[in-house]
Amino acid sequence: MDTLLSAKKVAVSYNLEQIRTALAEVNPSYSNYLDMDTGLVLRINDTDTSADSEELRNQIMEGYGDRYRYIPGGNPAPDDEAIKTWLEAEGL
């Protein structure tokens, strides 16, 4: 019984306002990723060459698909339907 309980994953609530903001991102210097372990969106400055930024980008790429999902920007006014569509497209 303990094994079954410890193997269960806890459901995470996604921060929908952060997802909305990421969908609206228009600055090409930034990429946004949903961290599915925390439900939060990480906004990454792609032009920052610091060691910390490189480490974070590497962490995201290593966990891409399993833990992190890319959120494409460019929607000037994402509504609830845009968020729902993105979540469904990602299988979330």
C-alpha positions as CSV (number, residue, x, y, z in Angstrom):
1,M,0.0,0.0,0.0
2,D,2.8,2.5,0.8
3,T,4.4,1.8,-2.5
4,L,1.2,2.7,-4.4
5,L,0.8,5.9,-2.4
6,S,4.4,7.0,-2.9
7,A,4.3,6.3,-6.6
8,K,1.2,8.5,-7.1
9,K,1.9,11.9,-8.5
10,V,0.2,14.9,-6.9
11,A,-1.9,17.0,-9.2
12,V,-0.5,20.4,-9.9
13,S,-2.5,23.5,-10.6
14,Y,-1.2,25.5,-13.5
15,N,-1.0,29.3,-13.2
16,L,-3.4,30.3,-16.0
17,E,-2.5,34.0,-15.8
18,Q,1.1,33.2,-16.3
19,I,0.2,31.0,-19.3
20,R,-1.9,33.8,-20.7
21,T,1.0,36.2,-20.3
22,A,3.4,33.7,-22.0
23,L,1.0,33.3,-24.9
24,A,1.0,37.1,-25.3
25,E,4.8,37.3,-25.3
26,V,6.0,39.4,-28.3
27,N,9.7,39.9,-27.3
28,P,11.7,37.5,-29.4
29,S,14.5,37.6,-26.9
30,Y,12.4,35.6,-24.4
31,S,11.0,32.1,-24.4
32,N,8.4,30.8,-21.9
33,Y,8.1,27.3,-20.5
34,L,5.5,25.7,-18.3
35,D,7.2,23.8,-15.4
36,M,4.7,21.0,-14.9
37,D,6.1,20.1,-11.5
38,T,5.3,23.5,-10.0
39,G,2.6,24.8,-12.4
40,L,4.5,28.0,-12.9
41,V,5.8,29.6,-16.1
42,L,9.5,30.3,-16.5
43,R,10.4,33.3,-18.7
44,I,13.9,32.8,-20.1
45,N,16.0,35.5,-21.6
46,D,17.5,33.8,-24.6
47,T,20.2,36.5,-25.1
48,D,21.5,36.2,-21.5
49,T,24.8,34.4,-21.7
50,S,25.5,34.2,-17.9
51,A,26.4,30.8,-16.4
52,D,23.1,30.8,-14.4
53,S,21.0,31.4,-17.5
54,E,22.9,28.7,-19.4
55,E,22.4,26.2,-16.5
56,L,18.7,27.0,-16.5
57,R,18.3,26.6,-20.3
58,N,20.2,23.3,-20.1
59,Q,17.9,22.1,-17.2
60,I,14.8,23.0,-19.3
61,M,16.2,21.2,-22.4
62,E,17.0,18.1,-20.4
63,G,13.5,18.0,-19.0
64,Y,11.7,19.2,-22.1
65,G,8.6,17.2,-22.8
66,D,8.6,15.5,-19.4
67,R,8.8,18.4,-17.1
68,Y,8.8,21.5,-19.2
69,R,6.6,22.5,-22.1
70,Y,7.3,25.4,-24.5
71,I,4.6,28.1,-24.7
72,P,4.6,30.0,-28.0
73,G,3.9,33.7,-27.8
74,G,2.6,36.1,-30.3
75,N,-1.1,36.2,-29.4
76,P,-1.8,39.8,-28.6
77,A,-4.9,39.0,-26.6
78,P,-5.1,35.4,-25.5
79,D,-8.5,34.6,-24.0
80,D,-9.6,31.6,-21.9
81,E,-10.2,29.6,-25.1
82,A,-6.6,30.2,-26.2
83,I,-5.3,28.9,-22.9
84,K,-7.6,25.9,-23.1
85,T,-6.5,25.2,-26.7
86,W,-2.8,25.3,-25.7
87,L,-3.4,23.0,-22.7
88,E,-5.3,20.5,-24.8
89,A,-2.7,20.6,-27.5
90,E,-0.1,19.7,-24.9
91,G,-2.2,16.9,-23.5
92,L,-2.7,18.7,-20.2
